[in-house]
Amino acid sequence: MRRPSPLPVAPTEVAPAGTGRASTGAGPRRPSAGPASDARAKGRGSDGGRETETVGAGIPDDASDAIGIRDVWRAARARRKALRAEARRFTARQRRRRAVWIGVAASVFVLVAGTLGAAYSPLFAVQDIQVVGTRTLGATTVEKALDGQLGRPFPLIDSSEIKAALVRFPLVESYTLEARPPHELVVRIVERTPVGAIKDAAGYTVVDAAGVALATTATPPAGEPIISVAGGVHSDAFQSVGAVMRALPASIRDVVTAVSATTPDDVTLRLGGTRTTVVWGSADQSAMKAEVLEQAMRAMPPSGVSQYDVSTPTSLVVR
């Protein structure tokens, strides 16, 4: 009796390692389901010939990758926000400091501009000129010479014009200007002090201690001693005479009628209408000599004395 031929058996195809199962050739090959299928395959087991699958045995790789990217993105965004907040906090301090400096600079600019604008405006223009310190000069005459400064703002006062106007007055030795806003200008004058009159071809010229001619008259000026010196006003003898006359107190100078000197060391004074003379010597220690002479004149008036010798003030000689 013949045995029936065995049915052909399809060859068995072994699945690649890691798939977790074998594929038979009973039908066409199905593509692998991917990582998710592999994960499920790893959870399968054999239980009485049946395949089992463990639910939730793992998380898909795509899901894990998505969760990681979102976390990194959130962290990066939080870091950027923190950096922007820190930058705003730092720059806010700089902006406040810059605003303070800009405000201060603007205030200073406005103050300076306002001050300059007011100073150069008619609000501070000269409307009154007052001359003080004159004795021989007439204050009104000097004020008229300075009329050109009226109406000018104080910063625009021309000192060179004022100097040119005052130079025409020989008695003016020096002067200072004082602004008294809003409208007054004060001119303080120091007059030259005459020390006597020198006889020359033009008559009698009144001079000060520096030899500056103050006035010239045809006759001897009243109240001024006549000066006789060798070499004129530019000599050393005249310089000594000028220093002596400036050192005399008013009580002595008012009674001096003549002064003479041939050298700087032999200055001689004549007192009043008498023939009384004062041997002064040099201009050294003139203040002390004047004090000694004043005391001697009170003790022994010139009417009874022919000569006072104060050339050595510590050893007064009266004749």
TORLUM-952609 format. One record per residue (C-alpha): x, y, z. Coordinates in steps of 0.05 Angstrom, whole numbers, plus 5000, padded with zeros to 4 digits. Layout:
% TORLUM-952609
XYZ/...
END
This chain:
% TORLUM-952609
500050005000/503050644978/504051205028/501451885008/506752384990/507952905043/505253595028/510454095009/512554545066/514355265054/521255425075/521855755141/525056455140/528656655201/527457365223/533457805234/536157825304/532558315349/525758255318/523357795374/519457325328/520056885267/516356985202/513656405163/513056385089/505556265091/504356945061/507957575037/512757915084/509858475124/514359055138/516859145207/512459605248/518459995273/520960125342/514060095372/513059395345/519859195371/517959455439/511659055438/515358455414/520058495472/514158455518/511357825488/512157145517/509656435509/504056205553/501255545533/502855655460/499656345460/503256995450/502457495506/503858255505/505458675565/501559335562/505659965576/512259595578/515860205548/515260925520/516261035446/522861355427/519461895386/515462105448/521862125490/525362555438/519463035435/519263115510/526763265512/526563795458/520764155492/524564165558/530764445525/526664965488/523165185552/529765225589/532965635534/526966095532/527166185608/534666335604/533566855550/528167185591/532667205652/538367505611/533668035581/531168215651/538268285677/540268705617/534169155627/535869235701/543069415686/541469895629/535870225670/541170445721/545470725665/539471085635/537771395702/544971625712/545271905642/538672255652/541272575716/547572825681/543673085622/538973455669/544773765707/548273975642/541874265615/540774655679/547774945678/547075125605/540475475617/543375845677/549576075640/545676275578/540676655620/546077015659/549877215596/543577425561/541577865620/548578145628/548978365555/541878635554/539579345571/537479075639/544779175662/546779785622/550580375652/546080955666/549981325720/557481455728/559981665797/567081925807/569881895878/576582055909/577982725876/580683305916/583483795866/579983525805/572683675794/568583035796/563483325747/568983455696/571382735700/564282465694/563082865630/569482565601/566681865612/559781995581/561481525524/560380925570/553081105585/548180605556/553080035550/552079365586/557279245639/560978695600/561779175541/564979745580/571379945543/576980025594/581680285541/576980865526/576481025600/583981015607/584681485547/579681955577/583081975646/590082055618/588182765598/587982935673/595182965698/592782955771/590082245762/595381765789/591081135787/583880915783/579480315793/572680135764/567079845805/560579605775/554379675817/548679325781/543979455754/545980145727/551580485766/558980515749/563680785803/570481065784/575281115844/580881595830/587381685868/590282375854/597582525850/600382875911/604483495893/610983575930/612684275906/613884725847/620184785804/621885445771/623285375697/622785795633/615185715631/614285955702/612985495762/611184765748/607884365803/610583655805/609183025845/614382555876/615382205809/616882865773/610282875735/608183585717/601283725745/600384465730/604285075708/603285785732/606786435719/607386595794/609186145853/603185715869/600285825938/601485285989/606984935948/614384965969/619485175917/624184605900/631384715880/635284095860/641483955820/639983565757/632583705752/626783225764/630382625734/636182655784/637382235846/637182875888/629882995865/627982275883/630482395954/626683055958/620282705934/620982145986/622282646042/616283086024/611582486021/613882266090/612482936124/606182986167/601283546150/603483956211/610484016183/609084016108/604384616115/609985056141/615384836091/616585386041/622785136005/626684485993/633684425965/638583865950/644983785911/645883035925/641182495951/644282566020/643683316035/636283486032/634784136069/627984446087/626185166102/620485306150/615385876144/617486596134/623386516181/630486326166/629785676204/632485076166/632084326177/638083896159/634783256137/640382876102/638282276061/631281986053/633081406098/628981346163/624581926140/618681696183/622981696246/626082366228/619282676217/616982436286/623282716320/622483386284/615183446303/616683336376/622583846373/618284376340/612984306395/618284356450/622284916415/618285306363/621785516299/621286246318/626786156369/630985646330/635585746271/636685016254/634084316269/638883756250/635283076245/640182746197/641682266254/634782186286/637581866349/641882486362/637683116351/641583766345/638084436355/641585096344/
END
